[in-house]
């Protein structure tokens, strides 16, 4: 498996404020952070008293009404965010929901924006682009 990279405190610990479908799945988090997902989403639903945990795949550009209802976890905290060298993204929330996104061969799969942090994206064919303006680069003076 490819090496996984942690985004660190960028969105870890941020509360998911709003979930919407607009040109894909858009997750707005506190501290001016946003995650936009354009590729199919594998959503892990936590177990409940009446149902076991399950994973469903959803097209974020055309979710059915019953699929939209599964995105009911606004207010939860983002507890972990990872991506690997191939552009696979994994996001975990405090209530047990998880989102996995694989790269797309022809289009950008996901983009993460942070007003105070920078930009990360999985472009076509899994090419990663990361710009951090909250961390010094090699050679920068602290």
Protein Blocks (a to p, Z undefined) as FASTA:
>chain_A
ZZdddebjmlgoiacfbdcdeeiacdddehhiacddfbdcdddddddfkbccddddddfk
lccfklmmmmmmghiacfbdcddfkopacdddfkopacdddddfkbcfbdcddfkloccd
ddehhiacdddfkbccehiaZZ
